[in-house]
């Protein structure tokens, strides 16, 4: 896995899952508390790296998730 990937889990369960799956790549995981802050981090990563870095964010499917302004531009969303 290249180091140009960053994982941004929003809740503790998502963070634990990512840490278990990426046990040998802990430096690629940054726990961020709160969906608006994940939106801020996605926006900052896009400004800094453009399309040269893949950022995978995992956010709970809250009922107001898509009303968060900084999450709206990131349209590759998988809801399950």
C-alpha positions as CSV (number, residue, x, y, z in Angstrom):
1,X,0.0,0.0,0.0
2,X,1.5,3.3,-1.0
3,X,2.0,6.1,1.6
4,X,-0.1,8.5,-0.5
5,X,-3.2,7.0,1.1
6,X,-4.8,8.5,4.3
7,X,-7.6,7.0,6.3
8,X,-9.9,9.3,8.3
9,X,-12.3,7.4,10.5
10,X,-14.8,9.5,12.4
11,X,-15.9,7.3,15.3
12,X,-14.1,5.0,17.7
13,X,-15.6,1.8,16.2
14,X,-14.5,2.9,12.7
15,X,-11.0,3.7,14.0
16,X,-10.7,0.3,15.7
17,X,-11.8,-1.4,12.5
18,X,-9.2,0.5,10.5
19,X,-6.5,-0.1,13.0
20,X,-7.3,-3.9,12.9
21,X,-7.3,-4.0,9.1
22,X,-4.2,-1.8,8.8
23,X,-2.3,-3.1,11.8
24,X,1.1,-2.6,10.1
25,X,0.3,0.9,8.8
26,X,-0.9,2.8,11.8
27,X,0.6,6.1,10.6
28,X,-1.9,6.2,7.7
29,X,-4.8,6.5,10.1
30,X,-6.0,9.7,11.7
31,X,-9.0,9.5,14.1
32,X,-11.2,12.6,13.7
33,X,-14.1,13.2,16.0
34,X,-17.2,14.6,14.3
35,X,-18.4,14.6,10.7
36,X,-17.8,18.4,10.3
37,X,-14.2,18.0,11.2
38,X,-13.8,15.1,8.8
39,X,-15.2,17.5,6.1
40,X,-12.6,20.1,7.1
41,X,-9.8,17.5,6.9
42,X,-11.0,16.3,3.5
43,X,-11.0,19.9,2.3
44,X,-7.5,20.5,3.6
45,X,-6.2,17.3,2.0
46,X,-7.7,18.2,-1.3
47,X,-6.2,21.7,-1.2
48,X,-2.8,20.5,-0.2
49,X,-2.5,17.3,-2.4
50,X,-5.2,17.6,-5.1
51,X,-5.7,14.3,-6.7
52,X,-2.2,12.9,-5.9
53,X,-3.4,11.5,-2.5
54,X,-6.2,9.1,-1.9
55,X,-8.1,9.9,1.2
56,X,-10.7,7.4,2.6
57,X,-13.0,8.8,5.2
58,X,-15.5,6.7,7.2
59,X,-18.4,8.7,8.7
60,X,-21.5,7.4,10.4
61,X,-24.7,7.8,8.3
62,X,-26.3,10.5,10.4
63,X,-29.5,12.0,9.2
64,X,-27.9,15.4,8.6
65,X,-24.7,14.1,7.0
66,X,-25.2,15.7,3.6
67,X,-26.1,19.1,5.1
68,X,-22.5,19.5,6.2
69,X,-21.1,22.0,3.7
70,X,-17.5,20.7,3.5
71,X,-18.7,17.1,3.0
72,X,-20.9,18.0,0.0
73,X,-18.1,18.2,-2.7
74,X,-16.9,14.7,-1.9
75,X,-19.5,12.8,-3.9
76,X,-18.0,9.3,-4.0
77,X,-20.0,8.1,-1.0
78,X,-21.0,4.5,-0.3
79,X,-23.9,4.1,2.1
80,X,-24.7,0.7,3.5
